[in-house]
Every structure is written in structure tokens, then in C-alpha cells.
Amino acid sequence: MRHRKNSKTPKIPVIATAVIESLDQEGRGVAHQDGKVIFIEGALIGERVTYTSHHKKPSYEEARTLEVLKASTFRTTPPCPHFSMCGGCAMQHFEISAQVAAKQRVLEDALWHIGKVKAESMLPPIYGPDLGYRHKARLRAKYVPAKDRVLVGFNEKHSRFIANIQSCQVLPPHISALIMPLQDLVTALSIKDQMPQIEVAVGEHVSALVFRILAPINAADEALLKAFAEQHTVQVWLQSKGPDTATPLHPLDAPGLSYSLPEFDLTYPFTPTEFTQVNPYVNRVLVRRAMQLLNPQPNEKIADFFCGLGNFTLPIARSGAQVLGLEGAAALVRRAVQSAESNGLAQSTEFREANLFEVTEESLNQLGHFDKWLIDPPRDGAMALVKALSADNSPSRIVYVSCNPATLARDAGILVHEKGYRLIAAGVVNMFPHTAHVESIAVFEW
């Protein structure tokens, strides 16, 4: 039986024109047309652009810029030749100080529209280098049989395919220079189609590459990996399953990964799969700002919630305060204890494993009273924690470091409207330049 050929004519994209009113939390231009919100990638505030929509819903559309008819004065030439294709960055076409100003508007809008709160003052934004800053990254690897080649990099924009890149401007230059050699290396391995990810971790004395393997390597593979480590002065690790299975392959006598906070005379050891801030330059300024806002004093009792490996705990302890760090990941708790001991702060710190997403008023009261809190939660925020606060057990000051303005705004609403705190100040931290990611810090007083 013959099948009739599909005679449908391909749809011609509908092209429309819009003036951009604002940017959303993903760095897209926002416009309104015929009662709909249009989110337009690649467009900046104040620009007049033509666009075509690729995703339509009754109340909104998602679109791509086709042509900029009237450009913003803040539009700039992206420093990366792969920007138009690679999904690793979203805002390289936007001048860096304007990026930060837009992120501050995102924070202020979230605080008001979600939390119904407004900071009494806005803190100066925290800046750092906008290129070469990313010391932690996950690179995808994919064998392409048609080309008999492995691609290594980030996903293409709006795609699960890997962008064909030769360099990356936000990675440190010595790591960016490894992208092409890594493609050659993985292509030469016997398990080239079973190595989906390479995790990058840059320390102060060594850089580590963690190869995620779905099958064992053979002797030839091991030799190639060791030769790569020697040639490029990196340490190669292998990871067969979860993060705790990552083990060093070569060289075994390499220095350990670490980062430092010289202002506080602190050094933190870590393994490549443990969480650390991706931007060590901005992290130093962020910790300084957090300490200024928290103002820890000798003999105060302070709690550091979601403490990780003690990024804020140890600077607090340097002030002479007694600090309790609470964290949900047992491995990070162990690492924090190790860091406290190696930095001579074991006597002024204590670390405990705790599920802070299930905290109750009763479990919080069992910890005792603290003079001050520092909170640094993941994207989900700290709603259970702030809801568990009682009038009899409220710290006088809370410094809240956030990686999601929406959940910060929600929790700020609880602290202000339900718990009686004032939002003294808030500001943005440009931890991820050229992306739409908004990191922020806020301080509350009771």
C-alpha cells in the first residue's frame, strides 16, 4: 500500500515588531502585544526589534530576536565567538554594569511583587572579573558517530545538543584551552560513547578534571588519561556513579584542591565534586560584605544555616564568636570540621548534620538561642526555617545570602509580615557575569 506524501507546506515564521519594556529573570526582553506578554531572547530594555515566536501559550509567547531596529546604548559586542549558539551565557550582548543594574531591578521587583517588602536601603552591587571567573563547571561530552568525533562543551541554546565550541571565555584561560584537546582525548578512548560529562574544579594549586564514566576503562585508556594529565598539568579523576565515587587517577601526589580567604587567614580544602562557589573572586568580597553586615562580636553565639564546608562559618569564628554550622550533606559537614581544625578554629565552631527543609519550631528551639543568624540556602530558600522562628527565640539580626530572588522575597515576606523583622538592606552579587543568574544578600533586624 502506497503512502501519500505529506503535502503540507512548511509554516512560514510570523515576524512581528516590539519595543522592549524590561528584562525577565532569564535575561530576556519583555514586551506586550495584543494582551500577551512576549519574552524575547536577545533583546534589551528600550530596544525596538523584530522577532519570531517559537513557543505560544494563551497568555504569553517565547520568541527570538531577528533584527535590532533600534539598539540600546548598552548593547555591546559579545566577547565570545560562540555566544549566539552556546547556551552557557545569556547576556554577553549586554554591557556588564548594565547587567548588574538589571539584576538589581529583578531583586527589587521580586521583593515587592512576591514578598510585599521593600529594603530600607539598597547595598552597592558586588562586582568581580566578568571573564575567566568560572572555577567550577560541568562540561558535557557526546560522541557523534556521523563525524566520529566527541564534542565537549555546553548545550546549545534551547537544545539538548552540545554546542560545537573551541573555547569558553568565562572559564579560566588554561581550562578554556583544554576544550579541543579534551575532544581529541575522549575520541581516542575505548569508552568514548560512555563518558557523558567532565567536571572541572580549579583550585589555587591544582586543577582537576573528573571524567564521568559509564563503563570501565582499559589499560590503553588509562595510559591516554595519564599522558593528558602530564601534558596539561592537571589532575585526572574518574567517577563511576554518584559524586562520592570520584577518585583520583593521576597524578596521585598532586596538591589538594583548595581556596583561600586571605582577609581572614583561612584556607579551605575541597574535592572536585564538593560544592564551592564558582567565582572565588566575588566570593571573597561576598564574605567580607556578609561579615560587615553580621558584625559578629567576641562571645556572641551565632548560627550558620546551610553552612556547606564553612565558607561563612570560619570567618564568623575568626571574630571570636561561637558558631554552630548546620548542613544537610554529611560529606560537607565532615569537610567543614576538617577545615575548622586545619585553621585552628575547632574550639569556636561546631558542625551538625540537619535537614533544614523539615525544621520545626520545636527542633529549632532545641538548638538554643542565638544572637545572630546567617542563612545561605540553595534555590529552594529557607521557608521552613524562617517559619519556625518564635518570638522567644529570635536572633537580633539575620544575614540572608540567596541564589534565587524569588525565594528570598518569599522568605523576606515571612520575616517582615509574620515575624516582625525589618528588611534593613539588600543588594545583588554578580557571582555569574553574562548569565541571568541573580545572587543577592539581605540583612534583617528584629
Secondary structure as GFF3:
##gff-version 3
##sequence-region A 1 446
A	DSSP	beta_strand	15	19	.	.	.	ID=ss1
A	DSSP	beta_strand	22	23	.	.	.	ID=ss2
A	DSSP	beta_strand	29	33	.	.	.	ID=ss3
A	DSSP	beta_strand	36	41	.	.	.	ID=ss4
A	DSSP	beta_strand	48	56	.	.	.	ID=ss5
A	DSSP	beta_strand	60	70	.	.	.	ID=ss6
A	DSSP	alpha_helix	96	113	.	.	.	ID=ss7
A	DSSP	beta_strand	121	122	.	.	.	ID=ss8
A	DSSP	beta_strand	136	144	.	.	.	ID=ss9
A	DSSP	beta_strand	149	153	.	.	.	ID=ss10
A	DSSP	alpha_helix	173	176	.	.	.	ID=ss11
A	DSSP	alpha_helix	179	188	.	.	.	ID=ss12
A	DSSP	beta_strand	197	202	.	.	.	ID=ss13
A	DSSP	beta_strand	207	212	.	.	.	ID=ss14
A	DSSP	alpha_helix	219	232	.	.	.	ID=ss15
A	DSSP	beta_strand	235	239	.	.	.	ID=ss16
A	DSSP	three_ten_helix	243	245	.	.	.	ID=ss17
A	DSSP	beta_strand	247	250	.	.	.	ID=ss18
A	DSSP	beta_strand	258	261	.	.	.	ID=ss19
A	DSSP	three_ten_helix	262	264	.	.	.	ID=ss20
A	DSSP	beta_strand	266	269	.	.	.	ID=ss21
A	DSSP	alpha_helix	280	294	.	.	.	ID=ss22
A	DSSP	beta_strand	301	305	.	.	.	ID=ss23
A	DSSP	alpha_helix	313	318	.	.	.	ID=ss24
A	DSSP	beta_strand	322	327	.	.	.	ID=ss25
A	DSSP	alpha_helix	330	342	.	.	.	ID=ss26
A	DSSP	three_ten_helix	346	348	.	.	.	ID=ss27
A	DSSP	beta_strand	349	353	.	.	.	ID=ss28
A	DSSP	alpha_helix	361	365	.	.	.	ID=ss29
A	DSSP	beta_strand	372	375	.	.	.	ID=ss30
A	DSSP	alpha_helix	383	387	.	.	.	ID=ss31
A	DSSP	three_ten_helix	391	393	.	.	.	ID=ss32
A	DSSP	beta_strand	397	402	.	.	.	ID=ss33
A	DSSP	alpha_helix	405	417	.	.	.	ID=ss34
A	DSSP	beta_strand	422	429	.	.	.	ID=ss35
A	DSSP	beta_strand	439	445	.	.	.	ID=ss36
###
